[in-house]
Every structure is written in C-alpha cells, then in structure tokens.
Amino acid sequence: MIRSLLRPAPLMLMLAGLAIAPLALAHPSLVRATPAADASVAPASQIELQFSEKVMPRATRIELSM
C-alpha cells in the first residue's frame, strides 16, 4: 500500500519544479538609464532608471558605483 503511494511522488516533485521555474526567471531588466551607463557626466542630482516591468521595492537591490 505505501509503495503504491510513493510511486507518483517523484513525478509530482518534478511537475512542481517545472511550475515554479518560470517564476525564478521573471526578473526585471534595466531598459534605460539617464545618465547612460558608463557615461562621464558632471555630478548628477537625479538618476532615472527604467525597467522592463514593475519593480518590487522589498525584493530589489540597486547598487550604484563610481
């Protein structure tokens, strides 16, 4: 009885993994930045970033470097 219940377990785990995989690949990407990436500009008081989709503030980390 127990053996017959365990047979579909690997299949169920594989299907669950396939269902979750697209969520892991759904990250917003940077579409445009003002000033442009790697541009030499005077000190800027404002930076504008445009992403491919809505950014979730709690799950997002943006790193600026000079």
Wavefront OBJ file of the C-alpha trace (Angstrom):
o trace
v 0.000 0.000 0.000
v 2.710 2.502 0.965
v 4.786 1.580 -2.075
v 1.885 2.443 -4.428
v 1.522 5.867 -2.759
v 5.218 6.672 -3.193
v 5.360 5.959 -6.944
v 3.794 9.271 -8.067
v 5.892 11.318 -5.584
v 8.911 11.874 -7.911
v 6.593 12.856 -10.756
v 4.747 15.326 -8.519
v 8.034 16.871 -7.370
v 9.218 17.246 -10.957
v 5.946 18.889 -12.023
v 6.091 21.273 -9.063
v 9.657 22.235 -10.018
v 8.627 22.912 -13.605
v 5.730 25.065 -12.433
v 7.997 27.198 -10.217
v 10.895 27.564 -12.703
v 9.346 30.373 -14.821
v 8.877 32.478 -11.673
v 12.611 32.348 -10.989
v 13.367 33.668 -14.477
v 10.949 36.593 -14.236
v 13.363 39.289 -13.144
v 13.004 42.881 -14.364
v 15.873 44.088 -16.508
v 17.179 47.618 -16.931
v 15.859 49.105 -20.186
v 17.201 52.655 -19.965
v 19.228 54.808 -17.580
v 19.736 58.581 -17.532
v 22.624 59.353 -17.454
v 23.557 56.380 -19.601
v 25.630 53.528 -18.204
v 29.392 54.230 -18.259
v 28.811 57.881 -19.249
v 31.125 60.620 -17.969
v 28.976 63.445 -16.610
v 29.141 66.239 -14.090
v 27.789 65.316 -10.652
v 24.132 64.467 -11.191
v 21.368 65.430 -8.805
v 18.988 62.880 -10.294
v 19.280 59.437 -11.849
v 16.407 57.847 -13.788
v 16.146 54.099 -14.254
v 13.533 52.412 -16.452
v 12.936 48.680 -16.036
v 11.182 46.144 -18.247
v 8.466 45.613 -15.607
v 7.302 46.900 -12.244
v 9.994 46.639 -9.564
v 9.093 45.310 -6.119
v 10.963 47.559 -3.639
v 11.296 44.925 -0.889
v 12.757 42.358 -3.274
v 15.030 44.720 -5.221
v 18.616 45.780 -4.679
v 20.151 48.542 -6.785
v 23.849 49.178 -6.481
v 25.468 52.408 -7.704
v 29.211 52.623 -8.140
v 31.617 55.248 -9.307
l 1 2 3 4 5 6 7 8 9 10 11 12 13 14 15 16 17 18 19 20 21 22 23 24 25 26 27 28 29 30 31 32 33 34 35 36 37 38 39 40 41 42 43 44 45 46 47 48 49 50 51 52 53 54 55 56 57 58 59 60 61 62 63 64 65 66
